[in-house]
Amino acid sequence: MNSAQQLLRSQRDLLLNWTCDHPAPLLRWLRDSEVLSSAHYLSLLERSPSNAVALALETVCATEESSRRFLQVLREVQDYYCRDLQVWVERHCRDDAVSKPVPAPVKVEDKKPKGPFAKLFKGKSKGFTVTVEVTVPISAHKTTLLKRTEQLKCYSEGEGEASNSASHIEIRYTDLFVTEDNDLIGSSQHEYFDLASRRARIYVHQACQRIRPCHLLNTQGTSTRPLKRVKVKGIAGIGKSVAVQRLVYEWAIGKNMREFICVFDLRFRELNLIEAPLSLLELLGDRFRYLKAVLPDLFTSPSSLLFILDGLDEFKFPLNWNSPDKDINVSSRVPVSELMVALIKGSLLPGASLILTTRPSTEAPKRFFQRCCVVLGFEEDQVKEYTTKFYKDSNIAKKVYDYILNNDNLFVLSFIPLYCYIICTAMAEFFSSGPQDAGDSKSLELNPPRTVSEVYFCYLFTAVKHHALRGSAERSTPRSEVLSLAKQQLTNLGKLAYENLLKKKIMFSRADLENYGVTPADVRSTFLCHIFQPLKEETVEMFSFFHLTVQEHLAALYCAINLFSQEDIIQALDFWCFGVHPPSSTAVPLQNIDLNSDKLESLQMFTRFFMGMLRARLSGQLDGLVLQPMEQGDGIPVRLGLWFQDQFRSRRLENQTALNLLHCLMEFHTDEATRIVAPEIKKLNLFKMKLSVVDCAAMHYVLQFSPHKLQELNLGYSNIGNRGLNRLGPILHRCESLYLRYNCLDRQAAILESAVLKSNECQVKKLFMCGNNLGPEGVLELWIALEQNSTVEELYLDITGITERGTENIVNCLSKNTALKTLTIVGNDIGEVGRSRLRELEQRRPGLRIITNFVDDLGLLQAYLDWVEEIRADRDQMDSVKNADALQSVLKGLQVSGKVDKGENEEKAMELQTKIVELLKSSTELIGGR
């Protein structure tokens, strides 16, 4: 008898030959068995398959113990490999095959399949018999899925050349922020802005239950009822498809969701290609040909099947959710749309499990799901993790992450995984560890991209330079020459992007591409591989831009190089922003166009990109793409400044429209234009807009150019947080009325606001800080600031977490203040000592009205009644734990006030108390029912 170590050394070449085609299962199981360290495992994934297996065998053969454990692992993963290896395992991996027994061997019955697949079938169905005829196709299925899912998209210098970023899913995959979705209303706005709203509301406020994608089907709380149907919602690029890819990979490699015998992953993009009625048997038989013969057997145990349906929003066929359930079985031939509805609703294979992914714009009714989740992308730590994993060079990774962290625009975008990919790809060019190209005289360190447009153009230019032109341009080729060589391709591509953006069309056939002069064959061999993703199913081939914003950016680039006069630009902005059709124009982008006014919001990101690309053209960065100079180009900044000025002066702008115009000015980033516009903005009301830090950056960029005070800045319920407030800090002292209610602010924000109030230039008269957890330490800072302040007349601190300690210095500080006329401090538990101090302050400052109880002020009661009615009408607000806490604080404040005979005030107080109790009760029942 031989030792395990001797056996492996003698049989090394055979084992290498059998496993080198597909080493992933073997390597992963060796790592999980601690035969390989995690670091060694990840390093092997970056090597060629044969090299990886050879190095693994070298490590394994180092000791007798690791050799024995290798044999155990080999017995577990044998089904992934050829029949010759399985025979070898049967002969050499028996308990008595080596001189010492393998510790804790897995008992294998002679007539059962030997690998991990057999374990999946145990206890699934009394009537289900496991045979080799079933396990062999399942083995083929798993192997096929592994090969399809183990690589992530990565930037490369071209075919056959080394990539500068890791692509294996085990190396680069970064877990997403997924939580329960309690959103009750839809949104028609651009997905990026809706994400900002969702993140602001959920990420900051909720005591979130973090859900790892592999735990989507896990039972909730104390419930033992298994989850069968789960919906996962998230915007394009947020990581839904990659999360699905990771799920499938983990199942196929035998490490997650092992309760399922078979997983069927279907993409709605591919289902779009099915025109004729068909049955579920036919659909899966065509999609997974190696499973065709065993599908009837698999369907006898539906509880062991998982369907993953990815991208409902991309399905072109209408879905009738309200139609009565038809008697459909796995053999019934029906249109593919009816088949999907039956599968999702559970009228077809009700025992099977299902995970559905979709964008927010396409809803599947929640009543069909036992869990609804929302993907919010990355958190800050995950952005750092992704950046670290993206680059093989840790020094480059650190430089790029530090750069992202210090740029608000990029930082906010980086929370969206696909944006993070674009940023990392674009930055790689400039943070190279090697010497800079001779022709790249303007490095990133000298000219950092400040705007989203610049980052996307950097990404596009990098792709063009290193792909399409690698045979005809050296790396030192000047920018204009590179662009001139790609001029026709970029023009054709931009026209395709723009004209179809107006139609909201995202999928293109081969004929569509050819009609625009785009050669489908170039998609895989040129820079188009970074722009398009092909989808091939049988004889049909479709294409799409790999992300919505890539289509929007290319559309903007096309328009920027094809508008040649000031009048063209103004007419275009009138059309894109407000739906005003141009009366007549010779400019190609303004001819034969049509757009419904209800689609204007979907063009907001596009208009921002356009302003950025227009600036690039005026500064000469698009030289090589543009042959005809812009008419009166020097006067364009002034003309645009006057146009923006007119919009703020003469239009009653919706909140989102006003914010979009601010973003457009920031993307244009031309001081000459912004100086004209800023003085016209006297009031800015972005109430309930759920703003991100980049929104705050846009506001600051424009308003910093205003020479006078801002009459009103209303950011109530905008959830800007400390980071957003800090971004606005330099302009806050010029706001006469400053509304910061319910903005996730804390003591740090109070310190910042105190500095504003101490400023000699402070012009603030009304300050609303209600609903922020400033706490006692925060308000102590405010009292100190108000001691010398001579401008603030009204201060509202309802429900801000003030305790007795928070009143310690109030008498001393505010008795010296001569400007303050109204102080509202209701909804705070200041205790009897605190109330005593307030009574003393009233005596010292007879001109100061202090409101400590809700019943003291009829206007205050009415304001809170209106607020409760808003929440009743818009139940989405109850997603915020902060709102629930605020309602409880108001209720407590009303109860503490007791019954005071103040006539109408008392009636209003009782009405408010009753409505809050009803609202809290109904909200609890709603969440509990879910």
Secondary structure in CASP SS format (residue, H / E / C, confidence):
PFRMAT SS
TARGET T0000
AUTHOR 0000-0000-0000
METHOD secondary structure of the structure
MODEL  1
M C 1.00
N E 1.00
S C 1.00
A H 1.00
Q H 1.00
Q H 1.00
L H 1.00
L H 1.00
R H 1.00
S H 1.00
Q C 1.00
R H 1.00
D H 1.00
L H 1.00
L H 1.00
L H 1.00
N H 1.00
W H 1.00
T H 1.00
C C 1.00
D C 1.00
H C 1.00
P C 1.00
A H 1.00
P H 1.00
L H 1.00
L H 1.00
R H 1.00
W H 1.00
L H 1.00
R H 1.00
D H 1.00
S C 1.00
E C 1.00
V C 1.00
L C 1.00
S C 1.00
S H 1.00
A H 1.00
H H 1.00
Y H 1.00
L H 1.00
S H 1.00
L H 1.00
L H 1.00
E C 1.00
R C 1.00
S C 1.00
P H 1.00
S H 1.00
N H 1.00
A H 1.00
V H 1.00
A H 1.00
L H 1.00
A H 1.00
L H 1.00
E H 1.00
T H 1.00
V H 1.00
C C 1.00
A C 1.00
T C 1.00
E H 1.00
E H 1.00
S H 1.00
S H 1.00
R H 1.00
R H 1.00
F H 1.00
L H 1.00
Q H 1.00
V H 1.00
L H 1.00
R H 1.00
E H 1.00
V H 1.00
Q H 1.00
D H 1.00
Y H 1.00
Y C 1.00
C C 1.00
R H 1.00
D H 1.00
L H 1.00
Q H 1.00
V H 1.00
W H 1.00
V H 1.00
E H 1.00
R H 1.00
H H 1.00
C C 1.00
R C 1.00
D C 1.00
D C 1.00
A C 1.00
V E 1.00
S C 1.00
K C 1.00
P C 1.00
V C 1.00
P C 1.00
A C 1.00
P C 1.00
V C 1.00
K C 1.00
V C 1.00
E C 1.00
D C 1.00
K C 1.00
K C 1.00
P C 1.00
K C 1.00
G C 1.00
P H 1.00
F H 1.00
A H 1.00
K H 1.00
L H 1.00
F H 1.00
K C 1.00
G C 1.00
K C 1.00
S C 1.00
K C 1.00
G C 1.00
F C 1.00
T C 1.00
V C 1.00
T C 1.00
V H 1.00
E H 1.00
V H 1.00
T H 1.00
V H 1.00
P H 1.00
I H 1.00
S H 1.00
A H 1.00
H H 1.00
K H 1.00
T H 1.00
T H 1.00
L H 1.00
L H 1.00
K H 1.00
R H 1.00
T H 1.00
E C 1.00
Q E 1.00
L C 1.00
K C 1.00
C C 1.00
Y C 1.00
S E 1.00
E C 1.00
G C 1.00
E C 1.00
G C 1.00
E C 1.00
A C 1.00
S E 1.00
N C 1.00
S E 1.00
A C 1.00
S C 1.00
H E 1.00
I H 1.00
E H 1.00
I H 1.00
R H 1.00
Y C 1.00
T C 1.00
D C 1.00
L C 1.00
F C 1.00
V E 1.00
T E 1.00
E E 1.00
D C 1.00
N C 1.00
D C 1.00
L C 1.00
I C 1.00
G C 1.00
S C 1.00
S C 1.00
Q C 1.00
H C 1.00
E H 1.00
Y H 1.00
F H 1.00
D H 1.00
L H 1.00
A H 1.00
S H 1.00
R H 1.00
R H 1.00
A H 1.00
R H 1.00
I H 1.00
Y H 1.00
V H 1.00
H H 1.00
Q C 1.00
A C 1.00
C C 1.00
Q C 1.00
R C 1.00
I C 1.00
R C 1.00
P H 1.00
C H 1.00
H H 1.00
L C 1.00
L C 1.00
N C 1.00
T C 1.00
Q C 1.00
G C 1.00
T C 1.00
S C 1.00
T C 1.00
R C 1.00
P C 1.00
L C 1.00
K C 1.00
R E 1.00
V E 1.00
K E 1.00
V E 1.00
K E 1.00
G C 1.00
I C 1.00
A C 1.00
G C 1.00
I C 1.00
G C 1.00
K H 1.00
S H 1.00
V H 1.00
A H 1.00
V H 1.00
Q H 1.00
R H 1.00
L H 1.00
V H 1.00
Y H 1.00
E H 1.00
W H 1.00
A H 1.00
I C 1.00
G C 1.00
K C 1.00
N C 1.00
M C 1.00
R C 1.00
E C 1.00
F C 1.00
I C 1.00
C E 1.00
V E 1.00
F E 1.00
D E 1.00
L E 1.00
R E 1.00
F H 1.00
R H 1.00
E H 1.00
L H 1.00
N C 1.00
L C 1.00
I C 1.00
E C 1.00
A C 1.00
P C 1.00
L E 1.00
S C 1.00
L H 1.00
L H 1.00
E H 1.00
L H 1.00
L H 1.00
G H 1.00
D H 1.00
R H 1.00
F C 1.00
R H 1.00
Y H 1.00
L H 1.00
K H 1.00
A H 1.00
V H 1.00
L H 1.00
P H 1.00
D H 1.00
L H 1.00
F C 1.00
T C 1.00
S C 1.00
P H 1.00
S H 1.00
S H 1.00
L E 1.00
L E 1.00
F E 1.00
I E 1.00
L E 1.00
D E 1.00
G C 1.00
L H 1.00
D H 1.00
E H 1.00
F C 1.00
K C 1.00
F C 1.00
P C 1.00
L C 1.00
N C 1.00
W C 1.00
N C 1.00
S C 1.00
P C 1.00
D C 1.00
K C 1.00
D C 1.00
I C 1.00
N C 1.00
V C 1.00
S C 1.00
S C 1.00
R C 1.00
V E 1.00
P C 1.00
V H 1.00
S H 1.00
E H 1.00
L H 1.00
M H 1.00
V H 1.00
A H 1.00
L H 1.00
I H 1.00
K H 1.00
G C 1.00
S C 1.00
L C 1.00
L C 1.00
P C 1.00
G C 1.00
A C 1.00
S E 1.00
L E 1.00
I E 1.00
L E 1.00
T E 1.00
T E 1.00
R C 1.00
P C 1.00
S C 1.00
T C 1.00
E C 1.00
A C 1.00
P C 1.00
K H 1.00
R H 1.00
F H 1.00
F C 1.00
Q C 1.00
R E 1.00
C E 1.00
C E 1.00
V E 1.00
V E 1.00
L C 1.00
G C 1.00
F C 1.00
E C 1.00
E H 1.00
D H 1.00
Q H 1.00
V H 1.00
K H 1.00
E H 1.00
Y H 1.00
T H 1.00
T H 1.00
K H 1.00
F H 1.00
Y E 1.00
K C 1.00
D C 1.00
S H 1.00
N H 1.00
I H 1.00
A H 1.00
K H 1.00
K H 1.00
V H 1.00
Y H 1.00
D H 1.00
Y H 1.00
I H 1.00
L H 1.00
N C 1.00
N C 1.00
D H 1.00
N H 1.00
L H 1.00
F H 1.00
V H 1.00
L H 1.00
S C 1.00
F C 1.00
I C 1.00
P H 1.00
L H 1.00
Y H 1.00
C H 1.00
Y H 1.00
I H 1.00
I H 1.00
C H 1.00
T H 1.00
A H 1.00
M H 1.00
A H 1.00
E C 1.00
F C 1.00
F C 1.00
S C 1.00
S C 1.00
G C 1.00
P C 1.00
Q C 1.00
D C 1.00
A C 1.00
G C 1.00
D C 1.00
S C 1.00
K C 1.00
S C 1.00
L C 1.00
E C 1.00
L C 1.00
N C 1.00
P C 1.00
P C 1.00
R C 1.00
T C 1.00
V H 1.00
S H 1.00
E H 1.00
V H 1.00
Y H 1.00
F H 1.00
C H 1.00
Y H 1.00
L H 1.00
F H 1.00
T H 1.00
A H 1.00
V H 1.00
K H 1.00
H H 1.00
H H 1.00
A H 1.00
L C 1.00
R C 1.00
G C 1.00
S C 1.00
A C 1.00
E C 1.00
R C 1.00
S C 1.00
T C 1.00
P C 1.00
R H 1.00
S H 1.00
E H 1.00
V H 1.00
L H 1.00
S H 1.00
L H 1.00
A C 1.00
K H 1.00
Q H 1.00
Q H 1.00
L H 1.00
T H 1.00
N H 1.00
L H 1.00
G H 1.00
K H 1.00
L H 1.00
A H 1.00
Y H 1.00
E H 1.00
N H 1.00
L H 1.00
L H 1.00
K C 1.00
K C 1.00
K C 1.00
I C 1.00
M C 1.00
F E 1.00
S E 1.00
R H 1.00
A H 1.00
D H 1.00
L H 1.00
E H 1.00
N H 1.00
Y C 1.00
G C 1.00
V C 1.00
T C 1.00
P C 1.00
A C 1.00
D H 1.00
V H 1.00
R H 1.00
S H 1.00
T C 1.00
F H 1.00
L H 1.00
C H 1.00
H H 1.00
I C 1.00
F E 1.00
Q E 1.00
P E 1.00
L E 1.00
K E 1.00
E E 1.00
E C 1.00
T C 1.00
V E 1.00
E E 1.00
M E 1.00
F E 1.00
S E 1.00
F E 1.00
F C 1.00
H C 1.00
L H 1.00
T H 1.00
V H 1.00
Q H 1.00
E H 1.00
H H 1.00
L H 1.00
A H 1.00
A H 1.00
L H 1.00
Y H 1.00
C H 1.00
A H 1.00
I H 1.00
N H 1.00
L C 1.00
F C 1.00
S C 1.00
Q H 1.00
E H 1.00
D H 1.00
I H 1.00
I H 1.00
Q H 1.00
A H 1.00
L H 1.00
D H 1.00
F H 1.00
W H 1.00
C H 1.00
F H 1.00
G C 1.00
V C 1.00
H C 1.00
P C 1.00
P C 1.00
S C 1.00
S C 1.00
T C 1.00
A C 1.00
V H 1.00
P H 1.00
L H 1.00
Q C 1.00
N C 1.00
I C 1.00
D C 1.00
L C 1.00
N C 1.00
S H 1.00
D H 1.00
K H 1.00
L H 1.00
E H 1.00
S H 1.00
L H 1.00
Q H 1.00
M H 1.00
F H 1.00
T H 1.00
R H 1.00
F H 1.00
F H 1.00
M H 1.00
G H 1.00
M H 1.00
L H 1.00
R H 1.00
A H 1.00
R H 1.00
L H 1.00
S C 1.00
G C 1.00
Q C 1.00
L C 1.00
D E 1.00
G C 1.00
L C 1.00
V E 1.00
L C 1.00
Q C 1.00
P C 1.00
M C 1.00
E C 1.00
Q C 1.00
G H 1.00
D H 1.00
G H 1.00
I H 1.00
P H 1.00
V H 1.00
R H 1.00
L H 1.00
G H 1.00
L H 1.00
W H 1.00
F H 1.00
Q H 1.00
D H 1.00
Q H 1.00
F H 1.00
R H 1.00
S H 1.00
R C 1.00
R C 1.00
L C 1.00
E C 1.00
N H 1.00
Q H 1.00
T H 1.00
A H 1.00
L H 1.00
N H 1.00
L H 1.00
L H 1.00
H H 1.00
C H 1.00
L H 1.00
M H 1.00
E H 1.00
F H 1.00
H C 1.00
T C 1.00
D H 1.00
E H 1.00
A H 1.00
T H 1.00
R H 1.00
I H 1.00
V H 1.00
A H 1.00
P H 1.00
E H 1.00
I C 1.00
K C 1.00
K E 1.00
L E 1.00
N E 1.00
L C 1.00
F C 1.00
K C 1.00
M C 1.00
K C 1.00
L C 1.00
S C 1.00
V H 1.00
V H 1.00
D H 1.00
C H 1.00
A H 1.00
A H 1.00
M H 1.00
H H 1.00
Y H 1.00
V H 1.00
L H 1.00
Q C 1.00
F C 1.00
S C 1.00
P C 1.00
H C 1.00
K C 1.00
L E 1.00
Q E 1.00
E E 1.00
L E 1.00
N E 1.00
L C 1.00
G C 1.00
Y C 1.00
S C 1.00
N C 1.00
I C 1.00
G H 1.00
N H 1.00
R H 1.00
G H 1.00
L H 1.00
N H 1.00
R H 1.00
L H 1.00
G H 1.00
P H 1.00
I H 1.00
L H 1.00
H C 1.00
R C 1.00
C E 1.00
E E 1.00
S E 1.00
L E 1.00
Y E 1.00
L C 1.00
R C 1.00
Y C 1.00
N C 1.00
C C 1.00
L C 1.00
D C 1.00
R H 1.00
Q H 1.00
A H 1.00
A H 1.00
I H 1.00
L H 1.00
E H 1.00
S H 1.00
A H 1.00
V H 1.00
L H 1.00
K H 1.00
S C 1.00
N C 1.00
E C 1.00
C C 1.00
Q C 1.00
V C 1.00
K C 1.00
K E 1.00
L E 1.00
F E 1.00
M C 1.00
C C 1.00
G C 1.00
N C 1.00
N C 1.00
L C 1.00
G H 1.00
P H 1.00
E H 1.00
G H 1.00
V H 1.00
L H 1.00
E H 1.00
L H 1.00
W H 1.00
I H 1.00
A H 1.00
L H 1.00
E H 1.00
Q H 1.00
N C 1.00
S C 1.00
T C 1.00
V C 1.00
E C 1.00
E E 1.00
L E 1.00
Y E 1.00
L C 1.00
D C 1.00
I C 1.00
T C 1.00
G C 1.00
I C 1.00
T C 1.00
E H 1.00
R H 1.00
G H 1.00
T H 1.00
E C 1.00
N C 1.00
I H 1.00
V H 1.00
N H 1.00
C H 1.00
L H 1.00
S C 1.00
K C 1.00
N C 1.00
T C 1.00
A C 1.00
L C 1.00
K C 1.00
T E 1.00
L E 1.00
T E 1.00
I C 1.00
V C 1.00
G C 1.00
N C 1.00
D C 1.00
I C 1.00
G H 1.00
E H 1.00
V H 1.00
G H 1.00
R H 1.00
S H 1.00
R H 1.00
L H 1.00
R H 1.00
E H 1.00
L H 1.00
E H 1.00
Q H 1.00
R H 1.00
R C 1.00
P C 1.00
G C 1.00
L C 1.00
R E 1.00
I E 1.00
I E 1.00
T C 1.00
N C 1.00
F H 1.00
V H 1.00
D H 1.00
D C 1.00
L H 1.00
G H 1.00
L H 1.00
L H 1.00
Q H 1.00
A H 1.00
Y H 1.00
L H 1.00
D H 1.00
W H 1.00
V H 1.00
E H 1.00
E H 1.00
I H 1.00
R H 1.00
A H 1.00
D C 1.00
R H 1.00
D H 1.00
Q H 1.00
M H 1.00
D H 1.00
S C 1.00
V H 1.00
K H 1.00
N H 1.00
A H 1.00
D H 1.00
A H 1.00
L H 1.00
Q H 1.00
S H 1.00
V H 1.00
L H 1.00
K H 1.00
G H 1.00
L H 1.00
Q H 1.00
V H 1.00
S H 1.00
G C 1.00
K C 1.00
V C 1.00
D C 1.00
K C 1.00
G C 1.00
E H 1.00
N H 1.00
E H 1.00
E H 1.00
K H 1.00
A H 1.00
M H 1.00
E H 1.00
L H 1.00
Q H 1.00
T H 1.00
K H 1.00
I H 1.00
V H 1.00
E H 1.00
L H 1.00
L H 1.00
K H 1.00
S H 1.00
S H 1.00
T H 1.00
E H 1.00
L H 1.00
I H 1.00
G H 1.00
G H 1.00
R C 1.00
END
